Amino acid sequence: MNHDMELPSYFKEFLTNIRPTMNQRNEMQTGHRTLRERLRSYDGLKGIYISDFLQGSYRRSTAIRPKGDKRSDVDVIVVTSLNENEFKPNEAMKLFEPFLNEYYEGKWEPQGRSFGINLSYVDLDLVITSAPSEVEAEKLKSKAVRYVGDVESSPDWFLGPEWVPFEERTSYLSQVDLVKSAGVVTQWKLEPLRIPDRDADEWDDTHPLEQISWTTQKNKLCNAHYINVVKAIKWRKRTNEKLPKYPKGYPLEHLTGDCCPDGISSVAQGVVLTLESIVQKYGSYALTETTPFLPDHGVPGHNVFHRVSGADFAAFYNAIAEDALTARAALDEQDKAKSVELWQSLFGDKFPQRSSTDTDDNGGNDSSAKSYAAPRRNSSPGDLTFG
């Protein structure tokens, strides 16, 4: 009986090779913990500080190793009590300059919607918000919001008052018990937060907590493979010289989330079906060089693809269409050496070589890998969609 060439041990090594190293992860933790401790204790901000939490790819477990000598980056949100009717974005941001000058003099700069703090070992992105409602402010102080772990280390995380960090759980409150009870616990639906847009001089909606919630749920539905599919596709973005600058980062992650089907049995299968789904859904946009509208999780009026030009999207689509064929060929290839070679053509030298001691076992994939009948050739957009 033939099996798809999912190569789980190869993908496991590949993902180890493209994740931030342990040293980089430690540096990210040091950077964000130090920043957040300073924010909480700084006298000049005590009157306006409400809470802080992590956002971004580090928190969502979708970060890949920085390129070359670039540093890892961590995004920190600080929730304030500033009334946006009283403080314009520039005025609100100026209130943080004394703090930044005290602790990060010469190492920070204002950005469009945040402050960039560039240290020798990590880059930090500090985002401030205007005042939430009193009810929301209390929720934003909760352990679930302020948790510093990521999706991978906290698969049962949810946004609600009953969630407890692993290190604080007692013996009788096991992870299994918590998961079982999750169906009846309170799951908050928080309002978007408002952050300054310095260039437009207006406050704008953002909802990073909804992005984290969505990613956590999607990863469960994908048998914990989803966040690794994202990392693999982000890495392919880096190795494919045919791809334009945009989409990258979160927009590319969001597109992956929209197109990755639930129930995938491996990272390899997830990559193939995601690429094929992009090809099926967006062909008409590429033909007309039109940017698709991908509504942001939690702020559906925002198009996460707003920076992607129609021409760039067409170039992106055409490169993805080629990659989809290569990935499908790699998955379907019954000769292991040839399959490895095809995966390497996509992912580069971070995908491991086949050693002479390697067995012919391709991972003993079960029949669940065959649960999708994905097309080998490009279909008309909309002909076939996955869950």
C-alpha distance (Angstrom), angle and dihedral (degrees) to the residues before:
residue distance angle dihedral
M1 . . .
N2 3.82 . .
H3 3.76 121.6 .
D4 3.77 129.6 -163.3
M5 3.78 111.9 -105.3
E6 3.81 97.5 -111.8
L7 3.83 93.6 152.4
P8 3.82 96.9 -162.0
S9 3.82 95.1 -177.8
Y10 3.81 90.9 50.7
F11 3.78 92.3 49.2
K12 3.80 90.7 47.1
E13 3.81 90.0 56.3
F14 3.82 91.5 42.7
L15 3.81 91.5 53.3
T16 3.81 90.7 48.7
N17 3.81 87.6 53.1
I18 3.82 94.8 52.2
R19 3.81 101.4 38.7
P20 3.80 118.8 92.6
T21 3.80 108.3 -85.0
M22 3.79 120.6 -108.6
N23 3.79 88.4 -105.4
Q24 3.82 90.8 52.3
R25 3.80 90.8 48.4
N26 3.79 90.4 51.1
E27 3.81 89.7 50.1
M28 3.81 91.0 50.7
Q29 3.81 90.2 50.8
T30 3.80 92.2 48.5
G31 3.80 91.2 48.7
H32 3.78 98.3 49.3
R33 3.81 96.1 38.7
T34 3.80 91.8 51.9
L35 3.81 92.5 47.1
R36 3.80 93.2 48.3
E37 3.81 94.0 46.7
R38 3.80 89.6 51.2
L39 3.80 92.3 48.6
R40 3.80 91.4 52.5
S41 3.80 95.1 48.4
Y42 3.82 101.5 38.7
D43 3.82 108.8 114.7
G44 3.80 93.8 -150.1
L45 3.81 91.8 61.9
K46 3.82 101.0 38.1
G47 3.77 91.9 98.3
I48 3.81 93.7 57.2
Y49 3.82 105.7 27.4
I50 3.83 115.5 108.4
S51 3.80 106.8 158.1
D52 3.79 145.5 -37.9
F53 3.78 136.0 -144.4
L54 3.78 143.1 169.4
Q55 3.77 125.1 -99.2
G56 3.79 135.4 167.2
S57 3.80 135.4 61.0
Y58 3.82 93.1 -43.6
R59 3.81 90.5 59.9
R60 3.82 92.8 41.6
S61 3.86 93.3 49.2
T62 3.80 91.2 -122.0
A63 3.83 99.2 111.4
I64 3.79 119.5 122.0
R65 3.78 128.2 -157.2
P66 3.82 113.2 -75.8
K67 3.79 117.0 -103.9
G68 3.78 118.2 -104.6
D69 3.79 112.5 -41.6
K70 3.80 94.0 -14.0
R71 3.80 117.8 123.8
S72 3.78 129.8 -122.1
D73 3.78 115.9 -103.8
V74 3.79 134.8 -143.4
D75 3.81 127.4 -166.6
V76 3.80 119.6 -141.9
I77 3.81 124.1 -171.2
V78 3.80 118.5 -157.3
V79 3.81 114.3 -162.5
T80 3.81 112.5 -147.2
S81 3.79 137.0 -172.8
L82 3.80 92.4 -126.8
N83 3.79 113.2 137.2
E84 3.79 108.4 -134.7
N85 3.81 90.3 -148.2
E86 3.80 87.9 62.2
F87 3.80 100.8 36.4
K88 3.77 126.0 49.4
P89 3.82 114.5 -148.0
N90 3.81 93.5 -101.1
E91 3.81 91.6 48.4
A92 3.79 92.1 49.8
M93 3.79 92.4 49.4
K94 3.81 92.1 48.8
L95 3.81 89.2 61.9
F96 3.81 88.4 68.0
E97 3.79 96.3 51.2
P98 3.85 96.0 86.6
F99 3.81 89.0 52.8
L100 3.80 91.9 48.9
N101 3.80 92.4 46.5
E102 3.79 91.5 50.9
Y103 3.80 96.9 51.0
Y104 3.80 105.8 19.0
E105 3.80 106.3 27.0
G106 3.78 111.8 170.9
K107 3.80 91.1 5.7
W108 3.80 102.5 81.0
E109 3.78 136.8 69.2
P110 3.80 134.6 -179.9
Q111 3.80 115.2 -107.2
G112 3.79 131.1 -170.2
R113 3.81 95.3 -85.1
S114 3.78 104.2 2.7
F115 3.78 148.2 15.9
G116 3.78 118.3 -91.0
I117 3.81 114.4 -144.6
N118 3.80 112.3 -167.2
L119 3.80 114.8 -164.0
S120 3.78 127.9 175.0
Y121 3.81 92.0 -104.0
V122 3.83 106.6 26.5
D123 3.82 142.8 15.1
L124 3.80 117.5 -129.5
D125 3.78 126.7 -161.5
L126 3.81 113.2 -156.2
V127 3.81 115.1 -162.5
I128 3.82 121.6 -174.8
T129 3.80 126.4 -157.3
S130 3.78 135.0 -156.9
A131 3.80 120.8 -117.1
P132 3.81 118.1 -61.0
S133 3.80 120.8 -153.3
E134 3.81 116.3 -77.8
V135 3.81 91.5 -106.6
E136 3.79 92.2 50.3
A137 3.82 91.3 45.0
E138 3.80 90.9 60.4
K139 3.80 91.4 49.9
L140 3.79 90.4 49.2
K141 3.81 88.7 59.6
S142 3.81 91.8 57.3
K143 3.80 125.4 115.3
A144 3.79 91.1 -116.0
V145 3.81 91.7 58.8
R146 3.79 96.8 41.5
Y147 3.79 95.2 44.8
V148 3.81 111.3 131.0
G149 3.82 99.2 -159.8
D150 3.79 123.0 96.4
V151 3.81 137.2 -121.2
E152 3.81 92.3 -92.6
S153 3.81 94.7 53.2
S154 3.82 95.3 41.2
P155 3.82 109.1 39.7
D156 3.82 92.1 161.2
W157 3.82 95.0 52.7
F158 3.78 116.5 132.8
L159 3.78 134.7 169.3
G160 3.79 103.7 -105.5
P161 3.81 143.6 98.5
E162 3.82 95.2 -101.4
W163 3.79 96.0 59.6
V164 3.81 113.0 108.6
P165 3.84 126.1 -169.2
F166 3.80 113.8 -110.7
E167 3.79 94.7 -114.1
E168 3.82 90.6 56.6
R169 3.79 97.4 49.1
T170 3.76 118.7 112.8
S171 3.78 123.2 -139.0
Y172 3.79 93.0 -97.9
L173 3.81 92.7 50.9
S174 3.77 98.7 67.1
Q175 3.76 125.5 174.2
V176 3.81 90.0 -111.2
D177 3.79 91.7 53.7
L178 3.77 90.6 49.3
V179 3.79 92.9 50.2
K180 3.81 91.0 48.6
S181 3.77 91.2 50.8
A182 3.80 93.6 45.5
G183 3.79 90.4 91.3
V184 3.79 91.6 66.9
V185 3.80 102.1 32.6
T186 3.78 124.2 102.7
Q187 3.79 112.1 -88.3
W188 3.77 109.9 -167.1
K189 3.77 122.2 -141.4
L190 3.78 99.6 -157.3
E191 3.79 125.4 -162.7
P192 3.81 118.5 -110.5
L193 3.79 115.5 -91.2
R194 3.78 121.7 -122.7
I195 3.79 119.8 -124.3
P196 3.82 130.8 -177.7
D197 3.78 121.3 -97.9
R198 3.78 99.4 -159.0
D199 3.79 96.3 -170.3
A200 3.81 95.3 49.9
D201 3.82 90.5 35.5
E202 3.80 92.4 -134.8
W203 3.79 139.0 107.4
D204 3.79 115.9 -106.9
D205 3.82 136.2 -167.2
T206 3.80 123.3 -103.4
H207 3.80 130.7 167.6
P208 3.81 111.7 -168.8
L209 3.81 92.5 157.0
E210 3.80 90.2 59.8
Q211 3.81 89.0 51.0
I212 3.82 89.7 53.1
S213 3.83 91.6 47.1
W214 3.80 91.8 48.1
T215 3.81 92.2 49.0
T216 3.81 92.6 48.5
Q217 3.79 91.9 51.2
K218 3.80 93.6 44.1
N219 3.79 91.1 51.0
K220 3.82 89.8 54.4
L221 3.81 91.0 50.0
C222 3.81 89.3 51.1
N223 3.82 95.7 51.9
A224 3.84 90.2 -106.3
H225 3.83 91.5 -60.4
Y226 3.82 98.2 104.9
I227 3.82 99.3 83.2
N228 3.81 88.8 49.6
V229 3.80 92.0 50.2
V230 3.82 86.9 54.6
K231 3.80 91.8 51.1
A232 3.81 91.5 48.4
I233 3.81 92.8 50.5
K234 3.81 91.7 45.5
W235 3.79 88.1 52.5
R236 3.80 91.2 50.0
K237 3.81 87.1 53.7
R238 3.79 87.7 58.8
T239 3.83 95.7 47.2
N240 3.82 98.0 43.6
E241 3.80 110.1 84.8
K242 3.82 90.8 -171.7
L243 3.81 92.0 67.9
P244 3.81 117.5 94.9
K245 3.82 122.0 -128.3
Y246 3.81 92.2 -96.8
P247 2.98 136.3 88.0
K248 3.79 96.7 42.7
G249 3.81 138.1 134.6
Y250 3.77 115.8 11.3
P251 3.84 96.8 -0.7
L252 3.82 89.2 57.0
E253 3.82 89.3 46.5
H254 3.82 91.0 49.9
L255 3.82 91.6 51.1
T256 3.81 89.2 49.6
G257 3.80 89.6 52.0
D258 3.79 92.2 50.2
C259 3.81 92.4 50.4
C260 3.80 104.2 35.7
P261 3.83 108.3 97.8
D262 3.79 121.4 -131.8
G263 3.80 118.6 -110.5
I264 3.80 98.5 37.7
S265 3.81 114.3 165.8
S266 3.81 99.2 -151.1
V267 3.79 144.8 7.0
A268 3.81 90.1 -107.2
Q269 3.80 92.2 55.3
G270 3.80 91.0 44.6
V271 3.80 92.3 53.3
V272 3.81 92.7 49.5
L273 3.81 96.1 46.5
T274 3.81 92.9 43.9
L275 3.79 93.3 52.2
E276 3.82 91.4 45.5
S277 3.80 91.2 48.9
I278 3.82 91.1 52.4
V279 3.81 88.2 52.0
Q280 3.81 92.3 49.7
K281 3.78 96.8 45.7
Y282 3.77 103.6 42.1
G283 3.79 109.3 35.9
S284 3.81 93.9 108.2
Y285 3.83 91.3 52.8
A286 3.80 90.7 52.5
L287 3.82 92.7 47.9
T288 3.79 91.6 53.7
E289 3.84 94.8 35.5
T290 3.80 89.9 -122.2
T291 3.79 124.5 153.0
P292 3.82 111.2 -125.5
F293 3.81 120.2 -131.9
L294 3.81 111.5 -119.2
P295 3.83 108.8 -177.3
D296 3.79 113.8 -137.2
H297 3.81 117.4 -117.6
G298 3.80 106.5 -101.0
V299 3.82 94.4 5.9
P300 3.82 103.1 58.1
G301 3.81 92.4 173.9
H302 3.81 89.7 67.4
N303 3.79 119.3 86.1
V304 3.80 107.6 -146.2
F305 3.81 87.2 -158.8
H306 3.81 94.5 57.1
R307 3.82 92.3 117.3
V308 3.81 93.6 51.8
S309 3.80 113.6 96.3
G310 3.79 120.2 -144.5
A311 3.80 90.8 -113.0
D312 3.81 91.7 50.4
F313 3.79 91.0 48.8
A314 3.80 90.9 52.6
A315 3.82 90.9 50.1
F316 3.80 90.3 46.6
Y317 3.81 91.8 48.9
N318 3.81 94.1 49.6
A319 3.81 91.6 51.3
I320 3.81 91.0 46.8
A321 3.82 90.3 50.7
E322 3.82 89.5 57.1
D323 3.79 91.2 46.2
A324 3.79 91.4 50.5
L325 3.80 90.6 58.2
T326 3.82 92.3 47.6
A327 3.81 92.6 47.5
R328 3.81 91.6 48.2
A329 3.80 90.3 49.8
A330 3.81 90.2 50.1
L331 3.80 91.9 50.6
D332 3.80 94.6 45.8
E333 3.82 96.2 42.0
Q334 3.82 110.5 111.5
D335 3.81 95.4 -162.9
K336 3.79 105.7 83.9
A337 3.82 95.7 -152.7
K338 3.81 91.2 52.2
S339 3.80 91.5 46.3
V340 3.81 91.5 52.2
E341 3.81 89.6 48.8
L342 3.82 91.3 52.5
W343 3.81 92.7 48.9
Q344 3.80 88.9 48.9
S345 3.80 90.0 53.1
L346 3.82 86.8 60.1
F347 3.79 101.8 39.0
G348 3.79 103.9 28.4
D349 3.80 128.5 -142.5
K350 3.81 94.5 -26.5
F351 3.79 86.8 74.2
P352 3.84 104.6 84.3
Q353 3.77 125.0 -108.9
R354 3.77 118.7 -118.6
S355 3.81 108.7 -103.5
S356 3.80 124.0 -143.0
T357 3.81 89.6 -117.3
D358 3.80 93.1 55.8
T359 3.78 115.5 120.6
D360 3.78 125.9 -133.7
D361 3.78 90.5 -112.0
N362 3.80 108.6 119.8
G363 3.77 93.8 -166.8
G364 3.77 101.7 -73.9
N365 3.76 93.0 -97.1
D366 3.75 114.7 -160.3
S367 3.77 127.8 -136.7
S368 3.80 91.7 -87.6
A369 3.78 87.2 81.0
K370 3.79 86.9 67.3
S371 3.77 95.8 53.4
Y372 3.81 93.2 102.9
A373 3.78 124.6 62.7
A374 3.78 98.4 -155.0
P375 3.80 119.7 -175.8
R376 3.78 120.1 -111.4
R377 3.78 94.1 -150.6
N378 3.77 131.8 47.2
S379 3.78 112.5 -81.3
S380 3.75 127.0 -156.7
P381 3.80 110.0 -82.2
G382 3.77 110.1 -86.8
D383 3.80 95.5 16.0
L384 3.76 92.5 115.8
T385 3.74 132.6 13.8
F386 3.78 132.3 -179.4
G387 3.81 127.2 -134.9
